[in-house]
Amino acid sequence: MLAVLSKMAKGISVCYSEVFPNANDDYFHFVYIGKIYVVADSYCMNPDCTCQEAVLNFVQAFPKEGKKADSFMVRYKLNGRGYKIHDHGKFTRREIKAIVMHFTADNTTLELLNERFKLMKEKVNEILS
């Protein structure tokens, strides 16, 4: 929990899996055009912040032999109204748009991101109490 407190103090978003480690749902994963992606979701732990966003780090899980895994990161609005690219890695804007749209096409993903955001905010209030 010290790592979480340190990140909170620095204003760095905290990965859901750091606060709620569980092998069954630590990360999201999906297949898009034959490639497997793992998505780590992080959230702002500032109890006074009203950002309502998730930082989503998309990592291609099984890169080609001899190549480093490709990844990109976005700040995704939890009202479903867009995202901002923070790191595009080797992906083009068009590829990122297609992958993010595929990942969020099902409303249950957005609902789950919002639920996880709520749990993270509750946890920070518990920590600070």
N, C-alpha and C positions, 0 to 999 in steps of 0.2 A: 504494500500500500504506500510505501515511501516514494516509489517512482511516480505513482499517481499524484501524490501531494506535491512533489517537485514539479511535475508538469503543470499542475494547477497554478502554482506560484509563478511559473514562467509564462502563463497564458497559452500553453500548448494544448491542442486538442488531445484527448485521451481515447485510446482504442477501447471499444466495448469489451473485447476479449481480455483486456488487462483488468477490468473491474469485475467482470462476470465470466471467468474462465469455465468453459464447458465444451468438451470435445464435440458435442452434437450440433452446436450452433454458434461456435466462436466466430466463424466467417461465413459469408455468402459464397456460393459457387454456382456457376452456370456454364453452359456451352453456347458458343456463338460462332457460327461458320466453322465448325469442327475444332475450335480451340477452346480449351478449358480456362476459365477465369476464376480467380479467388478475389473476393472483395472484402477488405478490412474497413469497417466503419468506425470513425472517431467523432467525438463530440466535444464541444466547449464545456468546460467544467466550472466556468465562472457563474456562481449562483445569481448574479445581478445581470448577466448578459441575456438579451432577448433575441439572439441571432436566428434561432430556429433553422439551423443548418446541420448537415452531416458532412464530414470530410470523408470521401470515399476513395480508397486506394485500390485501383484495379490492377491485378497482376496476372499475366498469362502464366498459368501454372506449369505447363510442360513445354518449355522453349525447345527450339530445334537444337540438335546436338552441337556442342561447341559454342553456343551463343548464350549470353546472359538473358535472364527473363526480362521480357518487356513489361513496362508498367506505366500508368498515368494516374494523376490525382485530380479530383474535382471537389469543389464545395457545392453540395446539392441542397437546394432549398426544400425544406420539409413540407411546404405547401404544394410541391410538385410543379412549381413554375420556373424551372430552369436550374442552371448550374454555372459555375465559373471554373475554368481550367486553371489549375495551379501548377501542374507539371505535366507536359504532354509526352515526355519520353520520346520514343521513336514513332508515336502515333500521330496521324494527321488530325486536324479538327474534324474532318468528315468521319474518320474512323471512330473517334471518341464519341461523336454525336450518335452514331449508329449503335455503338456498344452500350452507351448509357440509356438510349431509348429502349434497347432490347432488355436490359436489366430492369428497367422501371416500367415496362409495358403492362405488367400485372399489378393492379392496385394493392395487392397484398404485400408487395415489397415496400411500397410507400407507407402502408399501415404499420409494418414491422419496424421500419426505420423510425417512425414517430414513437412507437412503443419503446424502442430502445433508447431514444432521446429522453423520453419521460423517466425511464428507469435510471438513466445516468444522472439526471437532475435530482431525482429523489436521493440517490446515493451520495451526491455531493452535499446535500443538505444534512444527511445523516452523519457524514464525516465531520462536518463543521459544527454539529450540535454538541 
